Amino acid sequence: MEADVSEIRNELQSRDSLWRRIQLECQQLHTELLKIKEYKDMQEIQIKHECCVQLTEQLENKNTELLLFAESQEHQEEELNKIRNHVYREKQSHCSEQERMKTEISDLTEELHQKEITIATIMEKASLLERQLKMELETKHKLLTKQQLLEFHYQVIKSENTHLKEMV
């Protein structure tokens, strides 16, 4: 019985340890998600800033070129088309990068959701096992009490039997 109780105690300690590890992993995942969101926000700001600086520099350069080549209307239109295409490509590049980041965040959020579901399932199973364990402990306690009562009756009968033998 002591070995069973020790085994059950070890099982409960193991489950408690597992539960703590799961909680720690949840906290780490939550922290990781916050870091990723913060990194994404910083990256978006940096990309926007770099893009603006780049575009500003490019626009300044192109404006200077357009002033120098103002005499040639055809040349001005070509340069303007080049600038428009470049701005469009930069904008498209920026949009696709934003879309990729949104997809990545969505994937990470889904992964976190799946882990939360898994944790909830594990918690339900642990609760069920705990209830089963309590029921088993109650049953074993009742059996132990019954056994002790039977041993007591046996000792009483044995004592009476010894007494009767002595009397005979």
DSSP file with accessible surface (Angstrom, degrees, kcal/mol):
  #  RESIDUE AA STRUCTURE BP1 BP2  ACC     N-H-->O    O-->H-N    N-H-->O    O-->H-N    TCO  KAPPA ALPHA  PHI   PSI    X-CA   Y-CA   Z-CA
    1    1 A M     >        0   0  103      0, 0.0     4,-2.8     0, 0.0     5,-0.2   0.000 360.0 360.0 360.0 -42.6    0.0    0.0    0.0
    2    2 A E  H  >  +     0   0  171      1,-0.2     4,-2.9     2,-0.2     5,-0.2   0.891 360.0  51.2 -63.9 -36.9    2.8    2.4    0.9
    3    3 A A  H  > S+     0   0   71      2,-0.2     4,-2.9     1,-0.2    -1,-0.2   0.911 110.9  48.3 -65.0 -40.6    4.5    1.6   -2.5
    4    4 A D  H  > S+     0   0   59      2,-0.2     4,-2.9     1,-0.2    -2,-0.2   0.923 112.9  47.3 -64.1 -44.4    1.2    2.3   -4.3
    5    5 A V  H  X S+     0   0   58     -4,-2.8     4,-2.9     2,-0.2    -2,-0.2   0.925 113.6  48.5 -63.6 -41.8    0.8    5.6   -2.4
    6    6 A S  H  X S+     0   0   54     -4,-2.9     4,-2.8     2,-0.2    -2,-0.2   0.921 112.2  49.0 -63.3 -42.4    4.4    6.5   -3.2
    7    7 A E  H  X S+     0   0  133     -4,-2.9     4,-2.4     2,-0.2    -2,-0.2   0.923 112.9  47.2 -63.3 -41.6    3.8    5.6   -6.8
    8    8 A I  H  X S+     0   0   21     -4,-2.9     4,-2.7     2,-0.2    -2,-0.2   0.919 111.7  50.6 -66.3 -42.1    0.7    7.7   -6.9
    9    9 A R  H  X S+     0   0  144     -4,-2.9     4,-2.6     1,-0.2    -2,-0.2   0.924 111.0  49.0 -61.2 -43.3    2.5   10.6   -5.2
   10   10 A N  H  X S+     0   0   87     -4,-2.8     4,-2.6     2,-0.2    -1,-0.2   0.902 110.5  51.0 -62.1 -41.2    5.3   10.3   -7.7
   11   11 A E  H  X S+     0   0   83     -4,-2.4     4,-2.7     2,-0.2    -2,-0.2   0.921 110.9  48.2 -62.5 -42.7    2.8   10.3  -10.6
   12   12 A L  H  X S+     0   0   69     -4,-2.7     4,-2.7     2,-0.2    -2,-0.2   0.914 112.1  49.0 -65.1 -41.1    1.1   13.5   -9.1
   13   13 A Q  H  X S+     0   0  115     -4,-2.6     4,-2.6     2,-0.2    -2,-0.2   0.912 111.2  50.5 -63.8 -40.0    4.5   15.2   -8.8
   14   14 A S  H  X S+     0   0   66     -4,-2.6     4,-2.5     2,-0.2    -2,-0.2   0.924 112.2  46.7 -62.0 -43.9    5.3   14.2  -12.4
   15   15 A R  H  X S+     0   0   57     -4,-2.7     4,-2.8     2,-0.2    -2,-0.2   0.893 111.1  51.7 -67.0 -37.8    2.0   15.6  -13.6
   16   16 A D  H  X S+     0   0   64     -4,-2.7     4,-2.4     2,-0.2    -2,-0.2   0.928 110.5  48.9 -64.0 -41.1    2.5   18.8  -11.5
   17   17 A S  H  X S+     0   0   48     -4,-2.6     4,-2.4     2,-0.2    -2,-0.2   0.920 111.3  49.7 -62.9 -43.6    6.0   19.2  -13.1
   18   18 A L  H  X S+     0   0   73     -4,-2.5     4,-2.5     1,-0.2    -2,-0.2   0.931 110.0  51.4 -60.4 -43.4    4.5   18.7  -16.6
   19   19 A W  H  X S+     0   0   78     -4,-2.8     4,-2.5     1,-0.2    -2,-0.2   0.920 110.1  48.8 -61.5 -42.7    1.8   21.3  -15.8
   20   20 A R  H  X S+     0   0  156     -4,-2.4     4,-2.5     1,-0.2    -1,-0.2   0.905 110.5  50.9 -65.8 -39.5    4.5   23.8  -14.7
   21   21 A R  H  X S+     0   0  141     -4,-2.4     4,-2.6     2,-0.2    -1,-0.2   0.911 110.2  50.0 -63.5 -40.2    6.5   23.1  -17.8
   22   22 A I  H  X S+     0   0   14     -4,-2.5     4,-2.5     2,-0.2    -2,-0.2   0.930 110.9  48.8 -63.6 -43.7    3.4   23.7  -20.0
   23   23 A Q  H  X S+     0   0   86     -4,-2.5     4,-2.5     1,-0.2    -2,-0.2   0.923 111.8  49.5 -62.6 -41.8    2.6   26.9  -18.2
   24   24 A L  H  X S+     0   0   89     -4,-2.5     4,-2.7     2,-0.2    -2,-0.2   0.921 110.1  50.7 -62.5 -43.1    6.2   28.1  -18.7
   25   25 A E  H  X S+     0   0   88     -4,-2.6     4,-2.8     1,-0.2    -2,-0.2   0.910 109.3  51.6 -62.5 -39.3    6.1   27.2  -22.4
   26   26 A C  H  X S+     0   0   37     -4,-2.5     4,-2.6     2,-0.2    -1,-0.2   0.929 110.9  47.7 -61.3 -46.0    2.9   29.2  -22.7
   27   27 A Q  H  X S+     0   0  125     -4,-2.5     4,-2.6     1,-0.2    -2,-0.2   0.913 112.5  49.1 -62.2 -41.3    4.5   32.2  -21.1
   28   28 A Q  H  X S+     0   0  108     -4,-2.7     4,-2.8     2,-0.2    -2,-0.2   0.914 111.6  48.9 -64.6 -42.0    7.5   31.8  -23.3
   29   29 A L  H  X S+     0   0   24     -4,-2.8     4,-2.7     2,-0.2    -2,-0.2   0.906 111.3  49.9 -63.7 -40.8    5.3   31.6  -26.4
   30   30 A H  H  X S+     0   0  100     -4,-2.6     4,-2.4     2,-0.2    -2,-0.2   0.942 112.6  46.9 -63.9 -44.4    3.4   34.7  -25.3
   31   31 A T  H  X S+     0   0   66     -4,-2.6     4,-2.5     1,-0.2    -2,-0.2   0.917 112.2  51.1 -61.9 -41.8    6.6   36.6  -24.8
   32   32 A E  H  X S+     0   0  107     -4,-2.8     4,-2.6     2,-0.2    -2,-0.2   0.917 108.9  50.5 -62.4 -42.7    7.9   35.4  -28.1
   33   33 A L  H  X S+     0   0   18     -4,-2.7     4,-2.8     1,-0.2    -1,-0.2   0.921 110.3  49.9 -62.6 -41.9    4.7   36.5  -29.8
   34   34 A L  H  X S+     0   0   87     -4,-2.4     4,-2.7     1,-0.2    -1,-0.2   0.914 111.3  49.1 -63.0 -40.8    5.0   40.0  -28.2
   35   35 A K  H  X S+     0   0  140     -4,-2.5     4,-3.1     2,-0.2    -1,-0.2   0.907 111.1  49.8 -64.2 -41.1    8.6   40.2  -29.3
   36   36 A I  H  X S+     0   0   38     -4,-2.6     4,-2.9     2,-0.2    -2,-0.2   0.923 111.6  48.1 -64.3 -43.0    7.6   39.2  -32.9
   37   37 A K  H  X S+     0   0   91     -4,-2.8     4,-2.6     2,-0.2    -2,-0.2   0.931 113.9  47.0 -62.1 -44.3    4.9   41.8  -32.9
   38   38 A E  H  X S+     0   0  124     -4,-2.7     4,-2.6     2,-0.2    -2,-0.2   0.926 113.1  49.1 -63.7 -42.2    7.3   44.4  -31.6
   39   39 A Y  H  X S+     0   0  137     -4,-3.1     4,-2.9     2,-0.2    -2,-0.2   0.916 111.0  50.5 -62.9 -41.8    9.9   43.4  -34.2
   40   40 A K  H  X S+     0   0   34     -4,-2.9     4,-2.8     2,-0.2    -2,-0.2   0.931 110.9  48.2 -62.4 -45.8    7.3   43.5  -36.9
   41   41 A D  H  X S+     0   0   80     -4,-2.6     4,-2.3     1,-0.2    -2,-0.2   0.928 114.2  46.2 -61.7 -45.1    6.3   47.0  -35.9
   42   42 A M  H  X S+     0   0  109     -4,-2.6     4,-2.8     1,-0.2    -2,-0.2   0.910 112.9  50.2 -64.1 -40.2    9.9   48.2  -35.8
   43   43 A Q  H  X S+     0   0   38     -4,-2.9     4,-3.1     2,-0.2     5,-0.2   0.908 109.7  50.5 -66.2 -40.7   10.7   46.6  -39.1
   44   44 A E  H  X S+     0   0   27     -4,-2.8     4,-2.9     2,-0.2    -1,-0.2   0.931 112.4  46.9 -61.9 -44.1    7.6   48.2  -40.7
   45   45 A I  H  X S+     0   0  116     -4,-2.3     4,-2.8     2,-0.2    -2,-0.2   0.929 114.1  47.7 -63.0 -43.5    8.7   51.6  -39.4
   46   46 A Q  H  X S+     0   0  109     -4,-2.8     4,-3.2     2,-0.2     5,-0.3   0.925 112.6  48.4 -64.9 -43.1   12.3   51.0  -40.5
   47   47 A I  H  X S+     0   0   38     -4,-3.1     4,-3.0     2,-0.2     5,-0.2   0.931 113.1  47.9 -62.8 -44.6   11.1   49.9  -44.0
   48   48 A K  H  X S+     0   0  101     -4,-2.9     4,-2.9    -5,-0.2    -1,-0.2   0.921 114.2  46.8 -61.4 -44.2    8.9   52.9  -44.3
   49   49 A H  H  X S+     0   0  124     -4,-2.8     4,-3.0     2,-0.2     5,-0.2   0.945 114.9  45.1 -63.3 -49.0   11.6   55.2  -43.2
   50   50 A E  H  X S+     0   0   97     -4,-3.2     4,-3.1     1,-0.2     5,-0.2   0.907 114.2  49.9 -61.0 -42.1   14.2   53.7  -45.5
   51   51 A C  H  X S+     0   0   20     -4,-3.0     4,-3.4    -5,-0.3     5,-0.2   0.929 112.7  46.8 -62.3 -45.9   11.7   53.6  -48.4
   52   52 A C  H  X S+     0   0   73     -4,-2.9     4,-3.1    -5,-0.2    -2,-0.2   0.918 114.5  46.7 -62.9 -45.0   10.9   57.3  -47.8
   53   53 A V  H  X S+     0   0   55     -4,-3.0     4,-3.0     2,-0.2     5,-0.2   0.942 115.8  46.0 -62.0 -45.6   14.5   58.3  -47.5
   54   54 A Q  H  X S+     0   0   87     -4,-3.1     4,-3.0    -5,-0.2    -2,-0.2   0.938 115.3  45.6 -61.5 -49.1   15.4   56.3  -50.6
   55   55 A L  H  X S+     0   0   33     -4,-3.4     4,-3.3    -5,-0.2    -1,-0.2   0.899 112.8  51.3 -63.8 -38.9   12.4   57.7  -52.5
   56   56 A T  H  X S+     0   0   69     -4,-3.1     4,-2.7    -5,-0.2    -2,-0.2   0.942 112.6  45.7 -62.9 -45.9   13.2   61.2  -51.3
   57   57 A E  H  X S+     0   0  108     -4,-3.0     4,-2.6     2,-0.2    -2,-0.2   0.927 115.1  47.4 -62.6 -43.4   16.8   60.9  -52.5
   58   58 A Q  H  X S+     0   0   51     -4,-3.0     4,-2.8    -5,-0.2    -2,-0.2   0.908 111.9  49.7 -65.1 -41.5   15.8   59.4  -55.8
   59   59 A L  H  X S+     0   0   73     -4,-3.3     4,-2.7     2,-0.2    -1,-0.2   0.907 111.0  49.8 -64.6 -40.0   13.1   62.0  -56.3
   60   60 A E  H  X S+     0   0  113     -4,-2.7     4,-2.1    -5,-0.2    -2,-0.2   0.929 112.7  47.3 -62.6 -44.0   15.7   64.8  -55.6
   61   61 A N  H  X S+     0   0   94     -4,-2.6     4,-2.3     1,-0.2    -2,-0.2   0.921 113.5  47.5 -62.1 -43.8   18.1   63.2  -58.0
   62   62 A K  H  X S+     0   0   52     -4,-2.8     4,-2.7     1,-0.2    -2,-0.2   0.882 109.0  53.8 -67.7 -37.1   15.5   62.9  -60.7
   63   63 A N  H  X S+     0   0   91     -4,-2.7     4,-2.2     2,-0.2    -1,-0.2   0.912 108.8  49.7 -62.8 -41.4   14.3   66.4  -60.2
   64   64 A T  H  X S+     0   0   82     -4,-2.1     4,-2.0     1,-0.2    -2,-0.2   0.934 111.9  48.2 -61.4 -44.3   17.8   67.7  -60.7
   65   65 A E  H  X S+     0   0   62     -4,-2.3     4,-2.1     1,-0.2    -2,-0.2   0.904 109.3  52.9 -62.6 -40.7   18.1   65.6  -63.8
   66   66 A L  H  < S+     0   0   34     -4,-2.7    -1,-0.2     1,-0.2    -2,-0.2   0.884 108.2  50.6 -64.3 -37.6   14.8   66.8  -65.2
   67   67 A L  H >< S+     0   0  139     -4,-2.2     3,-1.0     1,-0.2    -1,-0.2   0.892 111.1  49.1 -65.3 -39.6   15.9   70.5  -64.7
   68   68 A L  H 3< S+     0   0  125     -4,-2.0     3,-0.3     1,-0.2    -2,-0.2   0.852 118.4  39.2 -67.1 -34.2   19.1   69.8  -66.6
   69   69 A F  T >< S+     0   0   93     -4,-2.1     3,-1.3     1,-0.2     7,-0.3   0.022  76.5 121.4-105.6  27.6   17.3   68.1  -69.4
   70   70 A A  T <   +     0   0   52     -3,-1.0    -1,-0.2     1,-0.3    -2,-0.1   0.774  66.0  66.8 -60.6 -28.5   14.3   70.5  -69.5
   71   71 A E  T 3  S+     0   0  193     -3,-0.3     2,-0.8     1,-0.2    -1,-0.3   0.811  94.1  62.9 -64.3 -28.5   15.0   71.3  -73.1
   72   72 A S    <>  -     0   0   54     -3,-1.3     4,-2.0     1,-0.2    -1,-0.2  -0.824  61.4-175.5-106.9 103.1   14.2   67.8  -74.3
   73   73 A Q  H  > S+     0   0  115     -2,-0.8     4,-2.1     1,-0.2    -1,-0.2   0.883  86.2  54.6 -61.8 -39.2   10.5   67.0  -73.6
   74   74 A E  H  > S+     0   0  142      1,-0.2     4,-1.9     2,-0.2    -1,-0.2   0.914 108.2  48.2 -63.1 -43.2   11.0   63.4  -74.7
   75   75 A H  H  > S+     0   0   49      1,-0.2     4,-2.2     2,-0.2    -1,-0.2   0.888 109.2  54.1 -65.9 -38.2   13.9   62.9  -72.3
   76   76 A Q  H  X S+     0   0   42     -4,-2.0     4,-2.5    -7,-0.3    -1,-0.2   0.902 107.3  50.6 -61.1 -43.6   11.9   64.3  -69.5
   77   77 A E  H  X S+     0   0  102     -4,-2.1     4,-2.5     2,-0.2    -1,-0.2   0.895 109.3  51.3 -64.2 -39.1    9.0   61.9  -70.1
   78   78 A E  H  X S+     0   0   91     -4,-1.9     4,-2.3     2,-0.2    -2,-0.2   0.934 112.1  45.9 -62.5 -47.3   11.4   58.9  -70.1
   79   79 A E  H  X S+     0   0   12     -4,-2.2     4,-2.5     2,-0.2    -2,-0.2   0.906 112.1  51.5 -62.2 -42.8   12.9   59.9  -66.8
   80   80 A L  H  X S+     0   0   65     -4,-2.5     4,-2.7     1,-0.2    -2,-0.2   0.921 109.8  49.5 -62.1 -41.0    9.5   60.6  -65.3
   81   81 A N  H  X S+     0   0   81     -4,-2.5     4,-2.6     2,-0.2    -1,-0.2   0.898 109.6  52.3 -63.8 -39.2    8.3   57.1  -66.4
   82   82 A K  H  X S+     0   0  111     -4,-2.3     4,-2.5     2,-0.2    -1,-0.2   0.928 110.6  47.6 -62.0 -44.2   11.4   55.6  -64.9
   83   83 A I  H  X S+     0   0   16     -4,-2.5     4,-2.9     2,-0.2     5,-0.2   0.933 111.9  49.7 -63.2 -45.1   10.7   57.3  -61.6
   84   84 A R  H  X S+     0   0  145     -4,-2.7     4,-2.6     1,-0.2    -2,-0.2   0.922 112.2  47.7 -59.9 -45.2    7.0   56.2  -61.7
   85   85 A N  H  X S+     0   0   91     -4,-2.6     4,-2.8     2,-0.2    -1,-0.2   0.910 112.7  48.9 -62.7 -41.8    8.0   52.6  -62.4
   86   86 A H  H  X S+     0   0   45     -4,-2.5     4,-2.8     2,-0.2     5,-0.2   0.929 112.0  47.6 -64.6 -46.5   10.6   52.7  -59.6
   87   87 A V  H  X S+     0   0   50     -4,-2.9     4,-2.8     1,-0.2    -2,-0.2   0.921 112.8  50.4 -59.9 -41.6    8.2   54.2  -57.1
   88   88 A Y  H  X S+     0   0  139     -4,-2.6     4,-3.1    -5,-0.2    -2,-0.2   0.935 111.3  47.4 -62.7 -45.5    5.6   51.6  -58.1
   89   89 A R  H  X S+     0   0  142     -4,-2.8     4,-3.0     2,-0.2    -1,-0.2   0.914 113.0  48.9 -62.8 -42.1    8.1   48.7  -57.7
   90   90 A E  H  X S+     0   0   44     -4,-2.8     4,-2.8     2,-0.2    -1,-0.2   0.922 113.0  47.5 -62.7 -42.6    9.1   50.0  -54.3
   91   91 A K  H  X S+     0   0  135     -4,-2.8     4,-2.8     2,-0.2    -2,-0.2   0.923 113.5  47.4 -64.2 -43.8    5.5   50.4  -53.3
   92   92 A Q  H  X S+     0   0   90     -4,-3.1     4,-2.8     2,-0.2    -2,-0.2   0.911 112.5  50.0 -62.6 -42.1    4.7   46.8  -54.5
   93   93 A S  H  X S+     0   0   69     -4,-3.0     4,-2.2    -5,-0.2    -2,-0.2   0.924 111.9  47.6 -62.5 -44.7    7.8   45.5  -52.8
   94   94 A H  H  X S+     0   0   32     -4,-2.8     4,-2.5     2,-0.2    -2,-0.2   0.924 112.6  49.1 -62.8 -43.7    6.8   47.2  -49.6
   95   95 A C  H  X S+     0   0   53     -4,-2.8     4,-2.5     1,-0.2    -2,-0.2   0.913 111.1  49.2 -63.6 -42.2    3.2   45.9  -49.9
   96   96 A S  H  X S+     0   0   73     -4,-2.8     4,-2.5     2,-0.2    -1,-0.2   0.891 110.7  50.9 -66.7 -35.8    4.4   42.4  -50.5
   97   97 A E  H  X S+     0   0   50     -4,-2.2     4,-2.4    -5,-0.2    -2,-0.2   0.925 110.7  48.7 -65.0 -42.4    6.7   42.6  -47.5
   98   98 A Q  H  X S+     0   0   43     -4,-2.5     4,-2.5     2,-0.2    -2,-0.2   0.919 111.4  50.0 -62.2 -42.9    3.8   43.8  -45.3
   99   99 A E  H  X S+     0   0  112     -4,-2.5     4,-2.5     2,-0.2    -2,-0.2   0.910 109.5  51.2 -63.0 -40.8    1.6   40.9  -46.6
  100  100 A R  H  X S+     0   0  110     -4,-2.5     4,-2.6     1,-0.2    -1,-0.2   0.929 110.7  48.6 -62.9 -42.2    4.4   38.4  -45.8
  101  101 A M  H  X S+     0   0    6     -4,-2.4     4,-2.7     2,-0.2     5,-0.2   0.910 110.2  51.0 -65.8 -40.7    4.7   39.8  -42.3
  102  102 A K  H  X S+     0   0  113     -4,-2.5     4,-2.6     2,-0.2    -1,-0.2   0.920 111.1  48.7 -61.3 -42.7    0.9   39.6  -41.8
  103  103 A T  H  X S+     0   0   70     -4,-2.5     4,-2.7     2,-0.2    -2,-0.2   0.923 111.1  50.1 -63.3 -42.2    0.9   36.0  -43.0
  104  104 A E  H  X S+     0   0   86     -4,-2.6     4,-2.6     2,-0.2    -2,-0.2   0.927 111.9  47.2 -63.6 -43.2    3.8   35.2  -40.7
  105  105 A I  H  X S+     0   0   29     -4,-2.7     4,-2.8     1,-0.2    -1,-0.2   0.921 111.6  51.6 -64.5 -40.5    2.0   36.7  -37.7
  106  106 A S  H  X S+     0   0   71     -4,-2.6     4,-2.6    -5,-0.2    -2,-0.2   0.926 110.5  48.5 -61.7 -44.0   -1.2   34.9  -38.6
  107  107 A D  H  X S+     0   0   99     -4,-2.7     4,-2.6     2,-0.2    -2,-0.2   0.919 112.6  47.9 -62.0 -43.8    0.7   31.6  -38.8
  108  108 A L  H  X S+     0   0   40     -4,-2.6     4,-2.6     2,-0.2    -2,-0.2   0.897 111.3  50.9 -65.3 -37.9    2.3   32.3  -35.4
  109  109 A T  H  X S+     0   0   64     -4,-2.8     4,-2.6     2,-0.2    -2,-0.2   0.922 110.8  48.6 -64.8 -42.2   -1.1   33.2  -33.9
  110  110 A E  H  X S+     0   0   99     -4,-2.6     4,-2.6     2,-0.2    -2,-0.2   0.915 110.9  50.8 -63.3 -41.5   -2.6   30.0  -35.2
  111  111 A E  H  X S+     0   0   94     -4,-2.6     4,-2.3     2,-0.2    -2,-0.2   0.924 110.6  49.0 -62.2 -43.2    0.3   28.0  -33.8
  112  112 A L  H  X S+     0   0   24     -4,-2.6     4,-2.4     2,-0.2    -2,-0.2   0.922 110.3  51.5 -62.2 -41.5   -0.2   29.7  -30.4
  113  113 A H  H  X S+     0   0   88     -4,-2.6     4,-2.4     1,-0.2    -2,-0.2   0.919 109.0  50.5 -61.6 -43.1   -3.9   28.9  -30.6
  114  114 A Q  H  X S+     0   0   91     -4,-2.6     4,-2.5     1,-0.2    -1,-0.2   0.910 110.5  49.5 -62.8 -39.4   -3.2   25.3  -31.4
  115  115 A K  H  X S+     0   0   62     -4,-2.3     4,-2.6     2,-0.2    -1,-0.2   0.888 109.0  52.2 -68.8 -35.5   -0.8   25.1  -28.4
  116  116 A E  H  X S+     0   0  100     -4,-2.4     4,-2.5     2,-0.2    -1,-0.2   0.908 109.8  49.3 -64.8 -40.2   -3.4   26.7  -26.2
  117  117 A I  H  X S+     0   0   71     -4,-2.4     4,-2.6     2,-0.2    -2,-0.2   0.925 110.9  50.2 -62.7 -43.1   -5.9   24.0  -27.3
  118  118 A T  H  X S+     0   0   74     -4,-2.5     4,-2.7     1,-0.2    -2,-0.2   0.922 110.4  49.5 -61.8 -42.5   -3.4   21.3  -26.6
  119  119 A I  H  X S+     0   0   25     -4,-2.6     4,-2.7     1,-0.2    -1,-0.2   0.923 110.1  50.8 -63.7 -42.2   -2.7   22.7  -23.1
  120  120 A A  H  X S+     0   0   44     -4,-2.5     4,-2.4     1,-0.2    -1,-0.2   0.921 110.8  49.1 -61.9 -41.5   -6.5   22.8  -22.4
  121  121 A T  H  X S+     0   0   58     -4,-2.6     4,-2.5     2,-0.2    -2,-0.2   0.926 111.4  49.0 -62.9 -44.4   -6.8   19.2  -23.5
  122  122 A I  H  X S+     0   0   59     -4,-2.7     4,-2.7     1,-0.2    -2,-0.2   0.908 110.2  51.6 -62.5 -40.1   -3.9   18.2  -21.3
  123  123 A M  H  X S+     0   0   81     -4,-2.7     4,-2.5     2,-0.2    -1,-0.2   0.916 109.6  49.5 -64.5 -41.1   -5.4   20.0  -18.4
  124  124 A E  H  X S+     0   0  138     -4,-2.4     4,-2.5     2,-0.2    -2,-0.2   0.932 112.5  47.4 -62.3 -44.9   -8.7   18.2  -18.9
  125  125 A K  H  X S+     0   0  135     -4,-2.5     4,-2.8     1,-0.2    -2,-0.2   0.901 111.5  50.9 -63.2 -41.4   -7.0   14.9  -19.0
  126  126 A A  H  X S+     0   0   36     -4,-2.7     4,-2.4     2,-0.2    -1,-0.2   0.909 110.3  49.8 -62.9 -40.0   -5.0   15.7  -15.9
  127  127 A S  H  X S+     0   0   48     -4,-2.5     4,-2.4     2,-0.2    -2,-0.2   0.924 111.6  48.4 -64.1 -43.8   -8.2   16.7  -14.1
  128  128 A L  H  X S+     0   0   78     -4,-2.5     4,-2.6     1,-0.2    -2,-0.2   0.936 112.6  48.1 -62.2 -45.5   -9.8   13.4  -15.1
  129  129 A L  H  X S+     0   0   62     -4,-2.8     4,-2.6     1,-0.2    -1,-0.2   0.885 109.7  53.3 -63.7 -36.4   -6.8   11.4  -14.0
  130  130 A E  H  X S+     0   0   89     -4,-2.4     4,-2.5     2,-0.2    -1,-0.2   0.924 109.5  47.6 -64.3 -43.3   -6.8   13.2  -10.7
  131  131 A R  H  X S+     0   0  134     -4,-2.4     4,-2.3     2,-0.2    -2,-0.2   0.921 112.6  49.4 -62.8 -43.2  -10.4   12.4  -10.1
  132  132 A Q  H  X S+     0   0   85     -4,-2.6     4,-2.6     1,-0.2    -2,-0.2   0.912 110.3  51.2 -61.7 -41.5   -9.8    8.8  -11.0
  133  133 A L  H  X S+     0   0   20     -4,-2.6     4,-2.7     1,-0.2    -2,-0.2   0.920 108.8  50.5 -62.8 -43.3   -6.8    8.7   -8.7
  134  134 A K  H  X S+     0   0  115     -4,-2.5     4,-2.4     2,-0.2    -1,-0.2   0.913 110.6  49.7 -61.0 -42.6   -8.9   10.1   -5.8
  135  135 A M  H  X S+     0   0  122     -4,-2.3     4,-2.5     1,-0.2    -2,-0.2   0.926 111.5  48.6 -62.9 -42.4  -11.6    7.5   -6.4
  136  136 A E  H  X S+     0   0   99     -4,-2.6     4,-2.8     1,-0.2    -2,-0.2   0.904 110.7  51.0 -64.1 -40.8   -8.9    4.7   -6.4
  137  137 A L  H  X S+     0   0   66     -4,-2.7     4,-2.5     2,-0.2    -1,-0.2   0.909 110.1  49.3 -63.0 -41.2   -7.4    6.1   -3.2
  138  138 A E  H  X S+     0   0  118     -4,-2.4     4,-2.5     2,-0.2    -2,-0.2   0.929 111.8  48.9 -62.5 -44.4  -10.8    6.2   -1.5
  139  139 A T  H  X S+     0   0   79     -4,-2.5     4,-2.5     1,-0.2    -2,-0.2   0.936 113.2  46.8 -61.6 -44.8  -11.5    2.6   -2.6
  140  140 A K  H  X S+     0   0   64     -4,-2.8     4,-2.5     1,-0.2    -1,-0.2   0.879 110.4  53.0 -66.9 -36.0   -8.1    1.4   -1.3
  141  141 A H  H  X S+     0   0  123     -4,-2.5     4,-2.6    -5,-0.2    -1,-0.2   0.925 109.8  48.3 -64.1 -42.6   -8.6    3.3    2.0
  142  142 A K  H  X S+     0   0  146     -4,-2.5     4,-2.6     1,-0.2    -2,-0.2   0.920 112.3  49.0 -62.7 -42.7  -11.9    1.5    2.5
  143  143 A L  H  X S+     0   0  106     -4,-2.5     4,-2.8     2,-0.2    -1,-0.2   0.897 110.8  50.4 -64.4 -39.6  -10.3   -1.8    1.7
  144  144 A L  H  X S+     0   0   52     -4,-2.5     4,-2.7     2,-0.2    -2,-0.2   0.931 110.9  48.6 -63.4 -43.7   -7.5   -1.1    4.1
  145  145 A T  H  X S+     0   0   66     -4,-2.6     4,-2.3     2,-0.2    -2,-0.2   0.922 112.5  48.6 -61.4 -43.7  -10.0   -0.2    6.8
  146  146 A K  H  X S+     0   0  135     -4,-2.6     4,-2.6     1,-0.2    -2,-0.2   0.916 111.3  50.4 -62.7 -41.9  -11.9   -3.4    6.1
  147  147 A Q  H  X S+     0   0  101     -4,-2.8     4,-2.6     1,-0.2    -2,-0.2   0.912 110.0  49.6 -63.8 -42.5   -8.7   -5.5    6.2
  148  148 A Q  H  X S+     0   0  108     -4,-2.7     4,-2.2     2,-0.2    -1,-0.2   0.903 110.9  50.2 -63.3 -38.6   -7.7   -3.9    9.6
  149  149 A L  H  X S+     0   0   95     -4,-2.3     4,-2.6     2,-0.2    -2,-0.2   0.923 110.8  49.0 -64.3 -44.1  -11.2   -4.7   11.0
  150  150 A L  H  X S+     0   0  107     -4,-2.6     4,-2.6     1,-0.2    -2,-0.2   0.894 110.3  51.1 -63.4 -39.5  -10.9   -8.3    9.8
  151  151 A E  H  X S+     0   0  103     -4,-2.6     4,-2.6     2,-0.2    -1,-0.2   0.904 109.5  50.7 -63.7 -39.6   -7.5   -8.6   11.3
  152  152 A F  H  X S+     0   0  128     -4,-2.2     4,-2.4     2,-0.2    -2,-0.2   0.936 111.2  47.5 -62.6 -46.1   -8.9   -7.3   14.6
  153  153 A H  H  X S+     0   0   92     -4,-2.6     4,-2.9     1,-0.2     5,-0.2   0.900 111.3  52.3 -60.5 -39.8  -11.7   -9.8   14.5
  154  154 A Y  H  X S+     0   0  140     -4,-2.6     4,-3.0     1,-0.2    -1,-0.2   0.927 109.5  48.1 -62.0 -45.3   -9.2  -12.5   13.7
  155  155 A Q  H  X S+     0   0  105     -4,-2.6     4,-2.6     2,-0.2    -1,-0.2   0.896 112.3  49.5 -62.9 -39.7   -7.1  -11.5   16.7
  156  156 A V  H  X S+     0   0   49     -4,-2.4     4,-2.7     2,-0.2    -2,-0.2   0.941 114.3  44.3 -63.9 -47.5  -10.2  -11.5   18.9
  157  157 A I  H  X S+     0   0  105     -4,-2.9     4,-3.1     2,-0.2    -2,-0.2   0.917 113.7  50.9 -64.1 -41.0  -11.3  -15.0   17.7
  158  158 A K  H  X S+     0   0   99     -4,-3.0     4,-2.7    -5,-0.2    -1,-0.2   0.923 111.2  48.6 -61.7 -42.0   -7.7  -16.3   18.0
  159  159 A S  H  X S+     0   0   76     -4,-2.6     4,-2.6     2,-0.2    -2,-0.2   0.918 113.0  46.7 -64.4 -43.7   -7.6  -14.9   21.5
  160  160 A E  H  X S+     0   0  112     -4,-2.7     4,-3.1     2,-0.2    -2,-0.2   0.910 111.7  52.0 -63.8 -40.6  -11.0  -16.5   22.4
  161  161 A N  H  X S+     0   0   80     -4,-3.1     4,-2.6     2,-0.2    -2,-0.2   0.928 110.6  47.2 -62.3 -43.4   -9.8  -19.8   20.8
  162  162 A T  H  X S+     0   0   67     -4,-2.7     4,-2.3     1,-0.2    -2,-0.2   0.931 112.7  50.1 -63.4 -42.3   -6.6  -19.8   22.9
  163  163 A H  H  X S+     0   0  103     -4,-2.6     4,-2.1     1,-0.2    -2,-0.2   0.913 111.0  48.5 -62.7 -43.6   -8.7  -19.0   25.9
  164  164 A L  H  X S+     0   0   96     -4,-3.1     4,-2.4     1,-0.2    -1,-0.2   0.889 109.6  52.8 -65.5 -37.9  -11.1  -21.9   25.2
  165  165 A K  H  < S+     0   0  148     -4,-2.6    -1,-0.2     1,-0.2    -2,-0.2   0.897 109.6  48.7 -63.0 -41.1   -8.2  -24.3   24.6
  166  166 A E  H  < S+     0   0  148     -4,-2.3    -1,-0.2     1,-0.2    -2,-0.2   0.874 111.2  50.4 -65.7 -37.0   -6.8  -23.4   27.9
  167  167 A M  H  <        0   0  127     -4,-2.1    -2,-0.2    -5,-0.2    -1,-0.2   0.879 360.0 360.0 -68.2 -36.8  -10.1  -23.9   29.5
  168  168 A V     <        0   0  156     -4,-2.4    -2,-0.2    -5,-0.1    -1,-0.2   0.922 360.0 360.0 -71.9 360.0  -10.5  -27.3   27.9
